[in-house]
Amino acid sequence: MSEDRKLLEPLSTVVSGVLRLLVGVLAISAVLSLFNSDIAFWSGPGNCVTADWISGSSSAADAMFSARNGAHVTAVPQYCAEYPSNYQHLLRVLGGVPTLILLIGGLILLNRLLQSAARDGVYTTQTASRLHLLGWWLLLGSVLAEVIEAGARAALLATLTDNVTFSAEAVLHTSAFPYLTVLTALGVLTFARITRVGANMREDLEGTV
């Protein structure tokens, strides 16, 4: 399967290297956090939430930021916790960790896919199955991660201001649909079907010969 292995380069080497580097950095951070409380296992975003849907402008903001004539400055409020509680710390983590899990899981699945394809061949039912699994991981995982993170950001914002309450509307305002990841996942699922058809044709040809 040397030809198939060549087809998968340099992606196979890059994915394997990035996965090892990422896991190594997280492992080192976890070990250091045991000895130094100032070093977080996962830094993630700060205890701040930007509420851009309630932005506004004023002459005071224009003067503060030296806006020229005919221009105005839009002030976008960002609420930050000076002394965050444990609950706010948890919301901060939930506001970023799902994406990290999605990334690591996707790299693991992709690495297994590439190793299997290099070993057993590209046009095999096993490769198609692994492509199918990767596609669904990206599709469902990206949507679920965004829902969890948006909910965490909305809940954190509700603890920082009286102007916003935790609600479905607040979650929608703090969310951003992962269009690119979803389209990529649909593309991977499509190639999984193509690969499965190619694998079946290959098996039929080998059986005929």
Residue, then its C-alpha position, 0 to 999 in steps of 0.5 A: m500500500s505504498e502508493d496509498r501512503k504517498l497519496l495521504e502525505p503530507l496530511s498524515t504527517v501534519v495531523s499526527g504531529v499536531l495531535r502529539l503537540l496538542v496533547g503534549v501541551l495539555a499534559i504539561s499544563a495539567v502537570l504544572s497546574l498541580f504545583n502552581s495554582d496560577i497556571a490553569f490547566w486550560s486558560g480559555p477565554g477570560n471571565c468576560v462576555t461581549a453583548d454586541w446586540i445592545s451596543g449604542s453610540s453617544s457624543a461622549a464616546d465620540a469625544m473619548f475616541s477622537a471621532r472625526n466630523g461625520a463619524h461616530v463611535t459605537a460602544v459595545p459593552q463587555y461585562c467582566a467578573e473582577y472576582p469570579s465565583n466558582y460558578q462563573h469559573l465553570l461557565r467560563v470553562l464551558g464557554g470554550v472547552p467543548t470546541l477544544i474537545l471537538l478539535i482533539g476528537g476530530l484530530i484523533l479520528l482523522n489520525r486513525l483514518l489516515q493510518s488505517a488508509a495508509r495501512d489497508g488502502v484508501y478504497t476500503t469499507q473500513t476507510a469509508s466507515r471511518l470517514h463516515l464517523l469523522g463526518w458525523w463527529l464534525l456535524l453533530g459535535s460542532v452544533l452541540a459545542e456551539v449550543i453548550e458554549a452559547g448557553a454558558r456565555a449567556a448564563l455568565l452574562a446574566t450573572l454580570t448585568d441586570n439588563v440580560t436574563f438567561s433565556a433562549e433569546a440570550v443564547l441565540h444572541t451569543s451564538a454563532f452557527p458553525y457554517l464552515t464546520v457543518l459544510t465540511a462535515l457534509g463534504v466528508l459524509t459525501f466522500a464517505r459514500i463515494t469511498r464506499v462505492g469505490a470500495n464495493m466496485r474494487e471488491d467486485l473487480e477483484g472477485t471477477v479477476 
